[in-house]
Every structure is written in structure tokens, then in C-alpha cells.
Amino acid sequence: MEECTPTLNTGLRGVTVASTKISDVKGAEGKLIYRGFLVKDLAENATYEEVAHLLLYEHLPGDNELHAFKSALAEARAIPEPVLKIMQNCPADAHPMDILQAVTSLLASYDPDLTARNREASLRKAARLIAKFPTIMAAWDRIRNGKAPVPPRSDISHAANFLYMLTGEMPDEELAHFFDVGLVLHAEHSFNASTFSARQVASTRAHIYSAVTAALGSLSGELHGGANVRVMEMLQKIGAVENVEAYVQQELEAGRLIFGLGHAVYQTDDPRAHILAPMSQKMGERIGETQWYEISRVLEKTGKAVFKEKKGIDIYVNVDFYSASLYYAMGIPIDLFTPLFALSRVAGWTAHVIEEQYADAAPKPALYRPASDYVGDYCGPDECTFVPIDDR
Ligand SMILES: CC(C)(COP(=O)(O)OP(=O)(O)OC[C@H]1O[C@@H](n2cnc3c(N)ncnc32)[C@H](O)[C@@H]1OP(=O)(O)O)[C@@H](O)C(=O)NCCC(=O)NCCS
């Protein structure tokens, strides 16, 4: 019989591993769709709570449903006192993503539904995770700065409450709105690296906290959610619009990355970047620091042109390109940018975990177990002969 040569798909690009009803990325058209709705329309018209409901419950909520969902989130915002105490004993220079990941694991033991295996219980667990992520991050930022955590409020929106817990002050309407739009834009993005991690763990029937913890680890990397931090560091390094051209030339010549450019799926600009850019500009004007937006704008143009000249291919902006300068202008510490991504994306991750666990339509998800191409040694035509330690 003829031997099969394995097909190697490094990075699983273009390999379809499951069916999903949650979202679609139309890479060529630059469209992102959550359960049938264009992200652009959702960003213009819906709040994060409505979008999280859409992702989890498969439809946009009516008045009563939204009220119930918002109440469930508001009631679940606080984190257990013993968990706060553990956080208070963590090293102040611990990375916020590591704290978020560790606390997510800890929270599993406090969830009364942890071992319950039904869709309703999973939806409650998802709401608790969504509700608690902002509290963990805001509390951590205060603890590491020697301040007391600000307890969550139950009478304000998810977005406003995070900013309130972070600073101790109520954000104005525009600030809370921009932050909310940022959350809507980051909530879901089909089978990206972190979502795939979550689904892969869920496919083993591990619980939702394990799946979300795995997703957090995946998101932290600079090729994924960590890129928004690298974008801001890059803008600071460039420092002024007149340095952009030299920076781009130097980085591309050295074979280094321009963060915020390029995407595994989009073959045009990421639609989210076009919504984030004007908010970054407005926030910059609000605080009288427009240089970060200006550098980004010139960097986008120059980066695209130099990339094309050097590589002969087009490159486009991704979601992290303008979110960096937007969050910076909001006064958010740079190392919280990736956690911010997480505190929005947890809605998408949990929706995917639930789909993985309870998909009712064929083909049903299966335990992920890809094949590999062994390129190691066999010591000759046969397998290696074991040599006892004294004879090696
Ligand atoms: C996101 C990313 C990993 C997508 O990767 P991809 O689709 O597999 O793209 P490829 O790695 O095939 O890119 C093709 C070429 O362009 C280069 N390239 C891609 N993005 C680049 C960037 N931002 N800066 C410089 N070069 C880049 C690659 O190094 C590769 O070069 P090579 O052919 O000489 O090896 C990649 O664009 C990247 O690293 N971007 C920067 C990090 C970032 O912003 N991540 C957030 C993504 S939302």
C-alpha cells in the first residue's frame, strides 16, 4: 500500500475544526459578525451587556431580559473576601494577566454551580465570570498601588462600573460610552488563538473556569492580545510623527514586527480599527495629547507603504492598532490593556465553551486531538533499543 504523506498545517490556517453559530469573520470583505449582526451596527447601537446577552443567549434581549441579565451581572460583581486577601499578598509587580488567570482558577472553588452539567448552570457561570473580571482587574490595580479596592456598584453599567472601581470616580457619559464601545468590539472573534484554547479545553469536559484560564494564557502573548501593549510601547518609542518613517524602515529591515499591523484572517483593514480610530482621536483631544493618535495615523500610512515596498504584499491594521492610543488617553495603565481585552472577550469565550459543551446540531464537537508528523529518531530502520543507565 502506498504511504500517505501527512499534510502539515502549521498554525492550522484554513483548517475548519468545528461549526459555530456564534460569529463569522469575513476576511476578504473586512466584516465581523456576531450571531448574524455586523459588529459595526452593534458598536453603534448596543451596549456590552446587550452584546454579551446576544453571544450567550443567542438573541438580542428584550427589555425584561436585559433587565434580568444586567441584574444578574450586577449581583455577581463582588469577589470573595478570601480571594481579595490572596491578591493582597501577591507581589506588586505581578503581571495583571497572571493575576487574572490565577484568580480565575481560584474563583472556580467559590462557584456553587461548578460541577453542574447543564446549559442553565453554564450560563450562570458565564455571567459570573463576565461580572467578576472587571472587579479583579480594578482591585488588582489598586492593591498593587497600595490603595484599597473600590467595591463594585450595582446601579451602573458594566463599562462605567469598571472605570469607577479603577479610579474611585464616576466616569462621565462620553468616557463610559467609549469604553463600552471598546468592550463591544473586543467581545468575540470566532476561532482566534484564545477562543480555540478555551474550546479545546472544554472539549475534554473540563469546567468553564479551566477553559477560560487557558484562554487567558493564550491571550497574553504578544502575537495575540498582548499586541495592544506592544503597540503603545512602540508609539512611545517613536515619540513624534517625524520619527515614524525611520522607525518603520529600521524595524522592517531588522526583520522585526510593526505591532498592530497584520492579521491571520483579514485581507483588508480590521473593521474594528475604523471604529476605534475616531474614538482615539477624540479622547486625545479631550486630554490635550493628540500625538499618540497622530503617530498612529502616520504609522498606519507609512507602515503599509514601506511593507508593500519591501515585501511586495499588502498589510492592514488590526484591532490593537488604535485601541492602544484610545486606552492610553483614557488614563488606563498600559499593562492593563491586555486584561481589558480579556474582560470583554470573556463573553465570547464562555459562549464558545457553552457551544462546545451543548451544541445540539450535527456535527457535534469532538475531543480535539490533532495529528503530528514525527520527525525524531528511530536509531535505524527499527526503534531504538533501551540502554540501562549504567551502560549509557
Ligand atoms: C498577526 C500575525 C501573527 C498574522 O500572521 P500571519 O497572517 O501568519 O502573517 P504571516 O506571518 O504569514 O506574514 C507574512 C509575512 O509578513 C510579515 N509580517 C506580518 N505581520 C507583520 C508585521 N506586523 N510587521 C512586520 N512584518 C509582518 C511576516 O513576518 C511574514 O514575513 P516572512 O514571509 O518574511 O516570514 C502577524 O501579522 C503579526 O505578527 N502581527 C504583529 C502582531 C499583532 O499585531 N498581533 C495582533 C493580531 S490581532
The ligand as a Tripos MOL2 file, in Angstrom:
@<TRIPOS>MOLECULE
LIG
   48    50     1     0     0
SMALL
NO_CHARGES

@<TRIPOS>ATOM
      1 C1         -0.9450   38.7160   13.4370 C.3       1 LIG1
      2 C2          0.1170   37.9860   12.6680 C.3       1 LIG1
      3 C3          0.7640   36.9080   13.5740 C.3       1 LIG1
      4 C4         -0.5290   37.3250   11.4670 C.3       1 LIG1
      5 O1          0.3530   36.4910   10.9230 O.3       1 LIG1
      6 P1          0.1730   35.7850    9.5180 P.3       1 LIG1
      7 O2         -1.1060   36.0190    8.8460 O.co2     1 LIG1
      8 O3          0.5380   34.3970    9.7270 O.co2     1 LIG1
      9 O4          1.1680   36.5850    8.7030 O.3       1 LIG1
     10 P2          2.4940   35.9840    8.1920 P.3       1 LIG1
     11 O5          3.3470   35.6450    9.3500 O.co2     1 LIG1
     12 O6          2.1580   34.9120    7.2040 O.co2     1 LIG1
     13 O7          3.0690   37.2450    7.4620 O.3       1 LIG1
     14 C5          3.6360   37.2330    6.1730 C.3       1 LIG1
     15 C6          4.9340   37.9690    6.2420 C.3       1 LIG1
     16 O8          4.6920   39.2910    6.7190 O.3       1 LIG1
     17 C7          5.4090   39.5220    7.9080 C.3       1 LIG1
     18 N1          4.5930   40.2910    8.8220 N.ar      1 LIG1
     19 C8          3.3030   40.0340    9.1770 C.ar      1 LIG1
     20 N2          2.8830   40.9620   10.0290 N.ar      1 LIG1
     21 C9          3.8990   41.8100   10.2150 C.ar      1 LIG1
     22 C10         4.0740   42.9570   10.9950 C.ar      1 LIG1
     23 N3          3.1110   43.3990   11.7550 N.pl3     1 LIG1
     24 N4          5.2580   43.5930   10.9560 N.ar      1 LIG1
     25 C11         6.2700   43.1280   10.1800 C.ar      1 LIG1
     26 N5          6.1700   42.0370    9.4250 N.ar      1 LIG1
     27 C12         4.9840   41.3820    9.4500 C.ar      1 LIG1
     28 C13         5.7330   38.1480    8.4750 C.3       1 LIG1
     29 O9          6.8740   38.1840    9.2860 O.3       1 LIG1
     30 C14         5.9250   37.3330    7.2180 C.3       1 LIG1
     31 O10         7.1940   37.5950    6.7320 O.3       1 LIG1
     32 P3          8.0520   36.4060    6.0290 P.3       1 LIG1
     33 O11         7.2260   35.9640    4.8720 O.co2     1 LIG1
     34 O12         9.3110   37.0870    5.6370 O.co2     1 LIG1
     35 O13         8.2180   35.3560    7.0680 O.co2     1 LIG1
     36 C15         1.2320   38.9310   12.1600 C.3       1 LIG1
     37 O14         0.6900   39.8280   11.2340 O.3       1 LIG1
     38 C16         1.8850   39.6930   13.2980 C.2       1 LIG1
     39 O15         2.7860   39.1670   13.9470 O.2       1 LIG1
     40 N6          1.4380   40.9910   13.5570 N.am      1 LIG1
     41 C17         2.0020   41.7780   14.6170 C.3       1 LIG1
     42 C18         1.4120   41.3680   15.9720 C.3       1 LIG1
     43 C19        -0.0100   41.8380   16.1180 C.2       1 LIG1
     44 O16        -0.3400   42.9860   15.8690 O.2       1 LIG1
     45 N7         -0.8380   40.9200   16.5710 N.am      1 LIG1
     46 C20        -2.2350   41.1920   16.8290 C.3       1 LIG1
     47 C21        -3.0780   40.4220   15.8790 C.3       1 LIG1
     48 S1         -4.7720   40.8810   16.0680 S.3       1 LIG1
@<TRIPOS>BOND
     1     1     2 1
     2     2     3 1
     3     2     4 1
     4     2    36 1
     5     4     5 1
     6     5     6 1
     7     6     7 2
     8     6     8 1
     9     6     9 1
    10     9    10 1
    11    10    11 2
    12    10    12 1
    13    10    13 1
    14    13    14 1
    15    14    15 1
    16    15    16 1
    17    15    30 1
    18    16    17 1
    19    17    18 1
    20    17    28 1
    21    18    19 ar
    22    18    27 ar
    23    19    20 ar
    24    20    21 ar
    25    21    22 ar
    26    21    27 ar
    27    22    23 1
    28    22    24 ar
    29    24    25 ar
    30    25    26 ar
    31    26    27 ar
    32    28    29 1
    33    28    30 1
    34    30    31 1
    35    31    32 1
    36    32    33 2
    37    32    34 1
    38    32    35 1
    39    36    37 1
    40    36    38 1
    41    38    39 2
    42    38    40 1
    43    40    41 1
    44    41    42 1
    45    42    43 1
    46    43    44 2
    47    43    45 1
    48    45    46 1
    49    46    47 1
    50    47    48 1
@<TRIPOS>SUBSTRUCTURE
     1 LIG1         1 GROUP 0 **** ****
